[in-house]
Amino acid sequence: MRVRISNEGEHPVRVIVDHDNANDATLEAEAEEVYDAAQGIVGLRELDAGTDPSDEPADTGSTT
Protein backbone atom coordinates (compact mmCIF):
# COMPACT_ATOMS: atom_id res chain seq x y z
CA MET A 1 0.00 0.00 0.00
CA ARG A 2 1.28 3.47 -0.88
CA VAL A 3 -0.02 6.47 1.02
CA ARG A 4 0.57 10.18 0.58
CA ILE A 5 0.57 12.11 3.84
CA SER A 6 0.30 15.90 4.00
CA ASN A 7 1.12 17.62 7.28
CA GLU A 8 -0.98 20.77 7.29
CA GLY A 9 -0.37 21.39 10.99
CA GLU A 10 2.07 23.64 12.80
CA HIS A 11 4.22 20.85 14.29
CA PRO A 12 6.12 17.90 12.82
CA VAL A 13 4.52 14.45 12.79
CA ARG A 14 6.22 11.15 13.60
CA VAL A 15 5.41 8.53 10.93
CA ILE A 16 5.79 4.83 11.76
CA VAL A 17 5.23 2.41 8.88
CA ASP A 18 4.41 -1.26 9.57
CA HIS A 19 5.42 -0.95 13.28
CA ASP A 20 9.07 -0.35 12.24
CA ASN A 21 10.19 2.03 14.98
CA ALA A 22 13.82 1.76 13.88
CA ASN A 23 13.04 3.40 10.55
CA ASP A 24 10.41 5.90 11.62
CA ALA A 25 10.38 9.29 9.91
CA THR A 26 9.55 12.85 10.85
CA LEU A 27 7.24 14.72 8.50
CA GLU A 28 7.82 18.43 9.00
CA ALA A 29 5.00 20.98 9.15
CA GLU A 30 3.63 21.95 5.71
CA ALA A 31 5.40 18.96 4.10
CA GLU A 32 4.04 16.08 2.02
CA GLU A 33 5.57 12.62 1.52
CA VAL A 34 4.72 9.21 0.03
CA TYR A 35 5.26 6.10 2.16
CA ASP A 36 5.17 2.39 1.25
CA ALA A 37 3.51 0.15 3.83
CA ALA A 38 3.80 -3.54 2.96
CA GLN A 39 1.51 -4.54 5.86
CA GLY A 40 -0.81 -1.58 5.32
CA ILE A 41 -0.15 -0.08 8.77
CA VAL A 42 0.76 3.59 9.20
CA GLY A 43 0.93 5.26 12.61
CA LEU A 44 1.02 9.03 13.12
CA ARG A 45 1.84 11.05 16.21
CA GLU A 46 2.00 14.85 16.32
CA LEU A 47 5.17 16.11 17.95
CA ASP A 48 5.34 19.29 20.00
CA ALA A 49 7.69 21.96 18.76
CA GLY A 50 11.23 21.03 19.76
CA THR A 51 10.40 17.38 20.61
CA ASP A 52 12.95 14.76 19.64
CA PRO A 53 11.09 11.84 17.97
CA SER A 54 13.33 9.33 19.78
CA ASP A 55 11.85 10.58 23.07
CA GLU A 56 8.34 9.51 22.03
CA PRO A 57 6.98 6.21 23.41
CA ALA A 58 7.31 3.21 21.11
CA ASP A 59 4.32 2.18 19.01
CA THR A 60 3.12 -1.14 20.39
CA GLY A 61 0.53 -1.75 17.70
CA SER A 62 -2.29 -1.71 20.24
CA THR A 63 -5.50 -0.02 19.20
CA THR A 64 -6.76 0.43 22.78
Secondary structure, DSSP 4 states (H G I P E B T S, - for coil): -EEEEE--SSS-EEEEETT-GGG-EEE-TT-EEEEE-TTS-EEEEEPPTT--GGGSPPP-----
